[in-house]
Amino acid sequence: RDNGYKVYLGGSFNGSQIISPVDTDISKEIDLAASKETFASLSKSSEYEVIGDEIREKYLQSVLAVAGTVVKKSLKVVYTPLHGVGWATVEPLFARAGAESLITVDQQIQPDGSFPTVAFPNPEEPGALDLAFALATNYKADLIIANDPDADRVAIALPTDNGWQRLTGDQVGLILADEIAKTASSGTLACSIVSSSALAEVAKHYGLEFKQTLTGFKWISKVPNLIFGYEEALGYCIDPKHVADKDGISAALMLSNIARREALAGRTLWDLLAELGNRYGHFATGQISIRVTDLSVISTAMRTLRANPPKELAGKSLTFTDMALGSDAVPATDGLMFVLSDNRRVIIRPSGTEPKLKCYLQAVGESAVEAEQMLSELTESCRELLADFN
């Protein structure tokens, strides 16, 4: 029925994603299966159990306990699962939380693996939310919520004077982190190495531990005493006790509830972000992605930049770190980090899931406007650096 699946570890790993050597062992079994002449010749296992509705019910109860019932404030919310599976769970969850009916993008509400209305079914991609933007504009909505097709990630967008704007993964991560941290007496906040450094400031403010990991929730979810984890690619874990992975559905409900609470006070999530910026520092983050058809372009770029790193970026001297060497804080990974003299940061690495070279950018300013300006300058400088590989 489904054309994809995730594999998780049990026992002390508490349902987190597989890591080596389990992944390579599975890969070897797949290679063996591929060598068979016909599907019928493959041996079949009976050592599995199809979960029933009771598991879904326990999930709904756990999300309601963590994300909370909906604040009694009417809010017009547009929702799209981008042709994925999210609606089947989002609809009953929001109803039980006491939310009014969501305004749905009907062309995208049912699962459809051909994803007919989008070029790429990824809420990060330009154009993916165009139908949601149009619907939200028509209804004069307050908030857009979009799950990716397997609903483990979530994007939100807010109205501005110039139309709709999707929040970055780091902005959403900051909102959720502060929400969870302010009621925690102990625990650890964690994010990937390419996510915003603002999370460390949240942890410091509330007297909590902070941990950086390699990219991917297979690492984030294994952080001891985790109470919240996220990565900038729209993945958030708000309840690691019950779901040790990114979960776009539980995060969607919590974000909706935060937006309603702010609205009740006559504020928006933009106002909340401004408040958090004043408290933790004004961080601006961005990304440059170079999609390739020839994977050798990525390896050539990494090899070239590793051998001959730039001496400066955006007119500032920098410190270069080859992340393949590893450190006490983070294991070795194929990445290049440049920290400028004014603390702007650039990390370049191959995507782990797509044929892309990714460049992650961060700037910190005295104000949100200054941070965005510093980020813009850094982005232009990095585009010039990567021009030969595009």
DRENDO-1510 file (C-alpha; in Angstrom, 1 decimal, always signed):
<recs>
REC; n; res; u; v; w
REC; 1; ARG; +0.0; +0.0; +0.0 .
REC; 2; ASP; +2.9; +2.4; +0.8 .
REC; 3; ASN; +6.0; +2.8; -1.3 .
REC; 4; GLY; +8.3; +3.9; +1.5 .
REC; 5; TYR; +9.0; +3.1; +5.2 .
REC; 6; LYS; +11.2; +3.9; +8.1 .
REC; 7; VAL; +13.0; +1.5; +10.2 .
REC; 8; TYR; +13.5; +2.1; +14.0 .
REC; 9; LEU; +15.5; +0.5; +16.8 .
REC; 10; GLY; +13.9; -0.9; +19.9 .
REC; 11; GLY; +15.2; -1.5; +23.4 .
REC; 12; SER; +17.4; +1.2; +24.9 .
REC; 13; PHE; +17.2; +3.1; +21.6 .
REC; 14; ASN; +13.6; +3.9; +22.4 .
REC; 15; GLY; +12.2; +3.8; +18.9 .
REC; 16; SER; +14.8; +6.1; +17.3 .
REC; 17; GLN; +16.0; +5.7; +13.7 .
REC; 18; ILE; +18.5; +3.0; +12.7 .
REC; 19; ILE; +22.3; +3.7; +12.6 .
REC; 20; SER; +25.3; +1.7; +11.6 .
REC; 21; PRO; +25.7; -1.3; +11.5 .
REC; 22; VAL; +22.0; -2.0; +11.2 .
REC; 23; ASP; +21.6; +0.2; +8.1 .
REC; 24; THR; +24.4; -1.6; +6.3 .
REC; 25; ASP; +23.1; -5.0; +7.4 .
REC; 26; ILE; +19.7; -4.1; +5.8 .
REC; 27; SER; +21.4; -2.9; +2.7 .
REC; 28; LYS; +23.2; -6.2; +2.3 .
REC; 29; GLU; +19.9; -8.1; +2.6 .
REC; 30; ILE; +18.4; -5.8; -0.1 .
REC; 31; ASP; +21.3; -6.6; -2.4 .
REC; 32; LEU; +20.7; -10.3; -1.8 .
REC; 33; ALA; +17.0; -9.9; -2.6 .
REC; 34; ALA; +17.9; -8.0; -5.8 .
REC; 35; SER; +19.9; -11.0; -7.0 .
REC; 36; LYS; +16.8; -13.2; -7.0 .
REC; 37; GLU; +15.2; -13.9; -10.3 .
REC; 38; THR; +11.6; -13.3; -9.2 .
REC; 39; PHE; +9.7; -11.8; -6.3 .
REC; 40; ALA; +8.1; -15.1; -5.7 .
REC; 41; SER; +11.4; -16.7; -5.0 .
REC; 42; LEU; +12.1; -14.5; -2.1 .
REC; 43; SER; +11.6; -16.0; +1.4 .
REC; 44; LYS; +8.8; -14.4; +3.3 .
REC; 45; SER; +8.9; -13.5; +7.0 .
REC; 46; SER; +6.0; -13.9; +9.4 .
REC; 47; GLU; +7.8; -12.3; +12.3 .
REC; 48; TYR; +6.0; -9.0; +12.2 .
REC; 49; GLU; +2.8; -7.4; +13.6 .
REC; 50; VAL; +0.5; -4.8; +11.9 .
REC; 51; ILE; -0.3; -2.2; +14.5 .
REC; 52; GLY; -4.0; -1.5; +15.2 .
REC; 53; ASP; -6.0; +1.6; +16.0 .
REC; 54; GLU; -5.0; +1.4; +19.7 .
REC; 55; ILE; -1.5; +2.6; +18.8 .
REC; 56; ARG; -3.0; +5.6; +16.9 .
REC; 57; GLU; -5.2; +6.3; +19.9 .
REC; 58; LYS; -2.2; +6.3; +22.3 .
REC; 59; TYR; -0.4; +8.7; +19.9 .
REC; 60; LEU; -3.3; +11.1; +19.8 .
REC; 61; GLN; -3.5; +11.1; +23.6 .
REC; 62; SER; +0.2; +11.7; +24.0 .
REC; 63; VAL; +0.2; +14.6; +21.6 .
REC; 64; LEU; -2.8; +16.2; +23.3 .
REC; 65; ALA; -1.0; +15.9; +26.6 .
REC; 66; VAL; +2.1; +17.7; +25.4 .
REC; 67; ALA; +0.8; +20.1; +22.8 .
REC; 68; GLY; -2.3; +21.0; +24.8 .
REC; 69; THR; -5.9; +21.7; +24.0 .
REC; 70; VAL; -6.5; +24.6; +21.8 .
REC; 71; VAL; -6.6; +28.1; +23.3 .
REC; 72; LYS; -10.1; +29.4; +22.9 .
REC; 73; LYS; -9.3; +32.0; +20.3 .
REC; 74; SER; -10.7; +31.7; +16.8 .
REC; 75; LEU; -8.0; +31.6; +14.1 .
REC; 76; LYS; -8.3; +30.9; +10.4 .
REC; 77; VAL; -5.8; +28.2; +9.6 .
REC; 78; VAL; -5.1; +26.8; +6.2 .
REC; 79; TYR; -3.7; +23.3; +6.0 .
REC; 80; THR; -2.1; +21.1; +3.3 .
REC; 81; PRO; -0.5; +17.7; +3.6 .
REC; 82; LEU; +1.0; +18.2; +0.1 .
REC; 83; HIS; -0.6; +15.0; -1.3 .
REC; 84; GLY; +0.7; +13.0; +1.7 .
REC; 85; VAL; -0.7; +11.1; +4.7 .
REC; 86; GLY; -1.0; +13.9; +7.2 .
REC; 87; TRP; -4.7; +14.7; +7.0 .
REC; 88; ALA; -5.9; +11.4; +8.3 .
REC; 89; THR; -4.3; +12.2; +11.6 .
REC; 90; VAL; -4.3; +16.0; +11.7 .
REC; 91; GLU; -8.1; +16.2; +11.2 .
REC; 92; PRO; -9.1; +14.1; +14.3 .
REC; 93; LEU; -6.2; +15.5; +16.4 .
REC; 94; PHE; -7.2; +19.1; +15.9 .
REC; 95; ALA; -10.9; +18.3; +16.4 .
REC; 96; ARG; -10.2; +16.6; +19.7 .
REC; 97; ALA; -8.0; +19.5; +20.7 .
REC; 98; GLY; -11.0; +21.8; +20.3 .
REC; 99; ALA; -9.9; +23.7; +17.1 .
REC; 100; GLU; -12.4; +24.9; +14.6 .
REC; 101; SER; -12.3; +23.2; +11.2 .
REC; 102; LEU; -9.1; +23.8; +9.2 .
REC; 103; ILE; -9.4; +25.3; +5.8 .
REC; 104; THR; -7.9; +22.6; +3.5 .
REC; 105; VAL; -6.2; +22.8; +0.2 .
REC; 106; ASP; -8.5; +20.3; -1.4 .
REC; 107; GLN; -6.4; +19.6; -4.4 .
REC; 108; GLN; -3.6; +18.3; -2.1 .
REC; 109; ILE; -5.7; +16.7; +0.8 .
REC; 110; GLN; -5.7; +13.1; -0.3 .
REC; 111; PRO; -2.5; +10.9; -0.7 .
REC; 112; ASP; -1.3; +10.9; -4.3 .
REC; 113; GLY; +2.2; +9.6; -5.0 .
REC; 114; SER; +2.4; +11.4; -8.3 .
REC; 115; PHE; +2.2; +14.8; -6.5 .
REC; 116; PRO; +0.4; +16.4; -9.4 .
REC; 117; THR; +0.3; +20.0; -8.2 .
REC; 118; VAL; +3.9; +20.5; -7.1 .
REC; 119; ALA; +7.3; +20.2; -8.8 .
REC; 120; PHE; +8.8; +18.8; -5.6 .
REC; 121; PRO; +6.6; +17.8; -2.7 .
REC; 122; ASN; +8.8; +19.5; -0.1 .
REC; 123; PRO; +7.4; +22.6; +1.8 .
REC; 124; GLU; +10.9; +24.1; +1.6 .
REC; 125; GLU; +10.9; +24.2; -2.2 .
REC; 126; PRO; +9.8; +27.4; -4.0 .
REC; 127; GLY; +6.3; +27.0; -5.3 .
REC; 128; ALA; +5.3; +24.1; -3.1 .
REC; 129; LEU; +3.0; +26.3; -1.0 .
REC; 130; ASP; +1.6; +28.4; -3.8 .
REC; 131; LEU; -1.9; +26.8; -3.6 .
REC; 132; ALA; -1.9; +27.3; +0.2 .
REC; 133; PHE; -0.9; +30.9; -0.2 .
REC; 134; ALA; -3.7; +31.6; -2.7 .
REC; 135; LEU; -6.3; +29.9; -0.5 .
REC; 136; ALA; -5.1; +31.7; +2.6 .
REC; 137; THR; -5.2; +35.1; +0.8 .
REC; 138; ASN; -8.7; +34.4; -0.4 .
REC; 139; TYR; -9.9; +33.5; +3.2 .
REC; 140; LYS; -7.8; +36.2; +4.8 .
REC; 141; ALA; -6.3; +33.5; +7.0 .
REC; 142; ASP; -4.0; +34.0; +10.0 .
REC; 143; LEU; -1.8; +30.9; +9.6 .
REC; 144; ILE; -0.8; +28.3; +7.1 .
REC; 145; ILE; +0.3; +24.8; +8.2 .
REC; 146; ALA; +1.9; +22.4; +5.7 .
REC; 147; ASN; +3.1; +18.9; +6.4 .
REC; 148; ASP; +5.5; +17.2; +4.0 .
REC; 149; PRO; +4.0; +14.0; +2.4 .
REC; 150; ASP; +5.1; +11.6; +5.2 .
REC; 151; ALA; +4.1; +14.3; +7.8 .
REC; 152; ASP; +7.3; +14.1; +9.9 .
REC; 153; ARG; +8.1; +17.7; +9.0 .
REC; 154; VAL; +6.0; +20.8; +9.2 .
REC; 155; ALA; +6.2; +24.3; +7.7 .
REC; 156; ILE; +4.2; +27.4; +8.8 .
REC; 157; ALA; +3.7; +30.6; +7.0 .
REC; 158; LEU; +2.4; +34.0; +8.2 .
REC; 159; PRO; +0.9; +37.0; +6.4 .
REC; 160; THR; +3.0; +40.1; +5.8 .
REC; 161; ASP; +2.3; +43.4; +4.1 .
REC; 162; ASN; +3.8; +41.9; +0.9 .
REC; 163; GLY; +2.0; +38.5; +0.9 .
REC; 164; TRP; +2.7; +35.3; +2.7 .
REC; 165; GLN; +6.1; +34.3; +4.1 .
REC; 166; ARG; +7.2; +30.9; +5.3 .
REC; 167; LEU; +9.1; +30.9; +8.5 .
REC; 168; THR; +12.6; +29.3; +8.4 .
REC; 169; GLY; +13.1; +26.1; +10.2 .
REC; 170; ASP; +15.3; +27.9; +12.7 .
REC; 171; GLN; +12.6; +30.4; +13.4 .
REC; 172; VAL; +10.1; +27.7; +14.1 .
REC; 173; GLY; +12.7; +25.8; +16.1 .
REC; 174; LEU; +13.2; +28.9; +18.3 .
REC; 175; ILE; +9.5; +29.3; +19.0 .
REC; 176; LEU; +9.1; +25.6; +20.0 .
REC; 177; ALA; +12.3; +25.5; +22.0 .
REC; 178; ASP; +11.3; +28.5; +24.1 .
REC; 179; GLU; +7.8; +27.0; +24.6 .
REC; 180; ILE; +9.1; +23.7; +25.9 .
REC; 181; ALA; +12.1; +25.0; +27.8 .
REC; 182; LYS; +10.2; +27.6; +29.9 .
REC; 183; THR; +8.3; +24.8; +31.7 .
REC; 184; ALA; +11.2; +22.3; +32.0 .
REC; 185; SER; +13.2; +21.9; +35.2 .
REC; 186; SER; +15.9; +19.9; +33.6 .
REC; 187; GLY; +16.9; +18.2; +30.3 .
REC; 188; THR; +18.7; +18.8; +27.1 .
REC; 189; LEU; +18.0; +20.9; +24.0 .
REC; 190; ALA; +19.6; +19.6; +20.8 .
REC; 191; CYS; +19.9; +20.5; +17.2 .
REC; 192; SER; +22.1; +19.6; +14.2 .
REC; 193; ILE; +25.4; +21.3; +13.5 .
REC; 194; VAL; +23.8; +23.3; +10.6 .
REC; 195; SER; +21.0; +24.7; +12.7 .
REC; 196; SER; +20.9; +28.0; +14.4 .
REC; 197; SER; +23.2; +28.7; +17.4 .
REC; 198; ALA; +20.2; +30.4; +19.0 .
REC; 199; LEU; +19.2; +27.1; +20.6 .
REC; 200; ALA; +22.3; +27.3; +22.8 .
REC; 201; GLU; +21.2; +30.7; +24.1 .
REC; 202; VAL; +17.7; +29.3; +24.9 .
REC; 203; ALA; +19.3; +26.4; +26.9 .
REC; 204; LYS; +21.6; +28.9; +28.7 .
REC; 205; HIS; +18.7; +31.2; +29.6 .
REC; 206; TYR; +16.7; +28.4; +31.2 .
REC; 207; GLY; +19.7; +26.5; +32.8 .
REC; 208; LEU; +19.3; +23.5; +30.5 .
REC; 209; GLU; +21.9; +21.4; +28.7 .
REC; 210; PHE; +22.6; +21.9; +25.1 .
REC; 211; LYS; +24.0; +19.5; +22.5 .
REC; 212; GLN; +24.9; +19.7; +18.8 .
REC; 213; THR; +24.8; +16.5; +16.7 .
REC; 214; LEU; +25.4; +15.5; +13.1 .
REC; 215; THR; +22.6; +16.2; +10.7 .
REC; 216; GLY; +19.6; +13.8; +10.9 .
REC; 217; PHE; +17.2; +12.8; +13.7 .
REC; 218; LYS; +18.9; +9.4; +14.0 .
REC; 219; TRP; +21.5; +11.4; +15.9 .
REC; 220; ILE; +19.4; +14.1; +17.5 .
REC; 221; SER; +16.9; +11.6; +19.0 .
REC; 222; LYS; +19.7; +9.7; +20.8 .
REC; 223; VAL; +20.8; +12.6; +22.9 .
REC; 224; PRO; +20.5; +11.7; +26.6 .
REC; 225; ASN; +17.8; +13.4; +28.5 .
REC; 226; LEU; +16.4; +15.1; +25.4 .
REC; 227; ILE; +13.4; +17.3; +25.9 .
REC; 228; PHE; +13.4; +19.0; +22.5 .
REC; 229; GLY; +15.3; +18.6; +19.3 .
REC; 230; TYR; +15.2; +20.1; +15.9 .
REC; 231; GLU; +17.0; +20.6; +12.6 .
REC; 232; GLU; +16.6; +23.5; +10.2 .
REC; 233; ALA; +15.1; +21.3; +7.5 .
REC; 234; LEU; +11.7; +21.7; +9.2 .
REC; 235; GLY; +12.0; +18.7; +11.6 .
REC; 236; TYR; +10.9; +19.0; +15.2 .
REC; 237; CYS; +10.7; +16.6; +18.1 .
REC; 238; ILE; +8.5; +18.0; +20.9 .
REC; 239; ASP; +7.8; +14.8; +22.8 .
REC; 240; PRO; +10.9; +12.5; +22.6 .
REC; 241; LYS; +9.5; +10.3; +25.4 .
REC; 242; HIS; +6.7; +9.0; +23.0 .
REC; 243; VAL; +8.1; +9.8; +19.6 .
REC; 244; ALA; +11.9; +9.7; +19.3 .
REC; 245; ASP; +11.9; +11.3; +15.9 .
REC; 246; LYS; +10.8; +14.4; +14.1 .
REC; 247; ASP; +7.0; +14.6; +14.0 .
REC; 248; GLY; +5.3; +17.3; +12.0 .
REC; 249; ILE; +1.8; +16.5; +13.4 .
REC; 250; SER; +2.5; +17.1; +17.0 .
REC; 251; ALA; +4.5; +20.2; +16.2 .
REC; 252; ALA; +1.7; +21.5; +14.0 .
REC; 253; LEU; -0.8; +21.4; +16.9 .
REC; 254; MET; +1.7; +23.1; +19.4 .
REC; 255; LEU; +2.4; +25.9; +16.9 .
REC; 256; SER; -1.3; +26.4; +16.2 .
REC; 257; ASN; -1.9; +26.7; +20.0 .
REC; 258; ILE; +1.0; +29.2; +20.4 .
REC; 259; ALA; -0.4; +31.3; +17.5 .
REC; 260; ARG; -3.9; +31.3; +19.2 .
REC; 261; ARG; -2.4; +32.3; +22.5 .
REC; 262; GLU; -0.5; +35.2; +20.9 .
REC; 263; ALA; -3.7; +36.2; +19.0 .
REC; 264; LEU; -5.6; +36.3; +22.3 .
REC; 265; ALA; -3.1; +38.8; +23.5 .
REC; 266; GLY; -3.4; +40.9; +20.3 .
REC; 267; ARG; -0.1; +39.6; +19.0 .
REC; 268; THR; +1.2; +37.5; +16.1 .
REC; 269; LEU; +4.0; +35.0; +15.8 .
REC; 270; TRP; +6.0; +37.8; +14.2 .
REC; 271; ASP; +5.7; +39.7; +17.5 .
REC; 272; LEU; +6.8; +36.6; +19.4 .
REC; 273; LEU; +9.8; +36.2; +17.2 .
REC; 274; ALA; +10.8; +39.8; +17.8 .
REC; 275; GLU; +10.5; +39.2; +21.6 .
REC; 276; LEU; +12.7; +36.1; +21.4 .
REC; 277; GLY; +15.2; +38.0; +19.3 .
REC; 278; ASN; +15.5; +40.6; +21.9 .
REC; 279; ARG; +16.0; +37.9; +24.6 .
REC; 280; TYR; +18.4; +35.6; +22.8 .
REC; 281; GLY; +20.0; +37.6; +20.1 .
REC; 282; HIS; +19.0; +38.3; +16.5 .
REC; 283; PHE; +20.0; +35.3; +14.5 .
REC; 284; ALA; +19.4; +35.2; +10.7 .
REC; 285; THR; +19.9; +32.0; +8.8 .
REC; 286; GLY; +19.7; +31.0; +5.2 .
REC; 287; GLN; +20.7; +28.3; +2.7 .
REC; 288; ILE; +22.1; +28.0; -0.8 .
REC; 289; SER; +21.3; +24.7; -2.5 .
REC; 290; ILE; +22.9; +23.6; -5.8 .
REC; 291; ARG; +21.0; +20.7; -7.4 .
REC; 292; VAL; +23.2; +18.6; -9.7 .
REC; 293; THR; +22.6; +15.9; -12.3 .
REC; 294; ASP; +26.2; +14.7; -12.0 .
REC; 295; LEU; +27.2; +13.7; -8.4 .
REC; 296; SER; +30.9; +14.2; -9.3 .
REC; 297; VAL; +30.2; +17.9; -9.2 .
REC; 298; ILE; +29.6; +17.7; -5.5 .
REC; 299; SER; +32.7; +15.7; -4.7 .
REC; 300; THR; +34.8; +18.0; -6.9 .
REC; 301; ALA; +33.5; +21.0; -5.1 .
REC; 302; MET; +34.2; +19.6; -1.7 .
REC; 303; ARG; +37.7; +18.5; -2.7 .
REC; 304; THR; +38.5; +21.8; -4.2 .
REC; 305; LEU; +37.3; +23.9; -1.3 .
REC; 306; ARG; +38.9; +21.6; +1.2 .
REC; 307; ALA; +42.3; +21.9; -0.5 .
REC; 308; ASN; +42.0; +25.6; -1.2 .
REC; 309; PRO; +39.6; +27.3; +1.3 .
REC; 310; PRO; +38.9; +31.0; +0.8 .
REC; 311; LYS; +40.9; +33.4; +2.9 .
REC; 312; GLU; +37.9; +35.7; +3.5 .
REC; 313; LEU; +34.2; +35.9; +2.9 .
REC; 314; ALA; +32.0; +39.1; +2.7 .
REC; 315; GLY; +35.2; +41.1; +3.2 .
REC; 316; LYS; +36.0; +39.4; +6.6 .
REC; 317; SER; +38.9; +37.2; +7.5 .
REC; 318; LEU; +37.8; +33.7; +8.7 .
REC; 319; THR; +38.8; +30.5; +10.5 .
REC; 320; PHE; +38.4; +27.3; +8.4 .
REC; 321; THR; +37.6; +23.9; +10.0 .
REC; 322; ASP; +37.6; +20.7; +8.0 .
REC; 323; MET; +34.8; +18.8; +9.7 .
REC; 324; ALA; +36.0; +15.5; +8.3 .
REC; 325; LEU; +38.6; +15.6; +11.0 .
REC; 326; GLY; +36.0; +15.5; +13.8 .
REC; 327; SER; +36.2; +17.1; +17.2 .
REC; 328; ASP; +35.4; +16.5; +20.9 .
REC; 329; ALA; +32.0; +18.0; +20.4 .
REC; 330; VAL; +30.9; +16.4; +17.1 .
REC; 331; PRO; +32.1; +13.2; +15.2 .
REC; 332; ALA; +33.7; +13.5; +11.8 .
REC; 333; THR; +31.5; +14.3; +8.9 .
REC; 334; ASP; +31.9; +15.5; +5.3 .
REC; 335; GLY; +31.6; +19.2; +5.8 .
REC; 336; LEU; +33.6; +22.5; +5.7 .
REC; 337; MET; +33.0; +25.3; +8.2 .
REC; 338; PHE; +34.0; +28.9; +7.9 .
REC; 339; VAL; +33.6; +31.2; +10.9 .
REC; 340; LEU; +34.1; +34.9; +10.0 .
REC; 341; SER; +35.8; +37.4; +12.3 .
REC; 342; ASP; +32.3; +38.9; +13.1 .
REC; 343; ASN; +31.0; +35.5; +14.0 .
REC; 344; ARG; +29.0; +34.9; +10.8 .
REC; 345; ARG; +29.2; +31.2; +10.0 .
REC; 346; VAL; +29.1; +29.1; +6.8 .
REC; 347; ILE; +28.9; +25.3; +6.6 .
REC; 348; ILE; +29.2; +23.6; +3.2 .
REC; 349; ARG; +28.3; +19.9; +2.9 .
REC; 350; PRO; +26.7; +17.4; +0.5 .
REC; 351; SER; +23.0; +16.7; +1.1 .
REC; 352; GLY; +22.4; +13.3; +2.7 .
REC; 353; THR; +19.1; +12.7; +0.9 .
REC; 354; GLU; +19.2; +14.6; -2.4 .
REC; 355; PRO; +21.7; +15.3; -5.3 .
REC; 356; LYS; +22.5; +18.8; -3.8 .
REC; 357; LEU; +25.5; +20.7; -2.5 .
REC; 358; LYS; +24.2; +22.7; +0.5 .
REC; 359; CYS; +25.6; +25.9; +2.0 .
REC; 360; TYR; +24.2; +26.9; +5.4 .
REC; 361; LEU; +24.6; +30.5; +6.5 .
REC; 362; GLN; +24.2; +32.3; +9.8 .
REC; 363; ALA; +24.6; +35.9; +10.9 .
REC; 364; VAL; +24.0; +37.5; +14.3 .
REC; 365; GLY; +23.2; +41.2; +14.6 .
REC; 366; GLU; +22.3; +43.9; +17.1 .
REC; 367; SER; +18.8; +44.0; +15.5 .
REC; 368; ALA; +16.8; +41.8; +13.2 .
REC; 369; VAL; +17.4; +44.2; +10.3 .
REC; 370; GLU; +21.1; +44.2; +10.8 .
REC; 371; ALA; +21.2; +40.4; +11.0 .
REC; 372; GLU; +19.3; +40.1; +7.8 .
REC; 373; GLN; +21.6; +42.6; +6.1 .
REC; 374; MET; +24.7; +40.7; +7.3 .
REC; 375; LEU; +23.1; +37.5; +6.0 .
REC; 376; SER; +22.4; +39.0; +2.6 .
REC; 377; GLU; +26.0; +40.1; +2.2 .
REC; 378; LEU; +27.2; +36.7; +3.2 .
REC; 379; THR; +24.8; +35.0; +0.8 .
REC; 380; GLU; +26.1; +37.0; -2.1 .
REC; 381; SER; +29.7; +36.2; -1.2 .
REC; 382; CYS; +29.0; +32.5; -1.0 .
REC; 383; ARG; +27.2; +32.5; -4.3 .
REC; 384; GLU; +30.3; +33.9; -5.9 .
REC; 385; LEU; +32.4; +31.2; -4.1 .
REC; 386; LEU; +30.2; +28.4; -5.4 .
REC; 387; ALA; +29.6; +29.9; -8.9 .
REC; 388; ASP; +32.1; +27.5; -10.5 .
REC; 389; PHE; +30.1; +24.5; -9.3 .
REC; 390; ASN; +26.7; +25.7; -10.3 .
</recs>
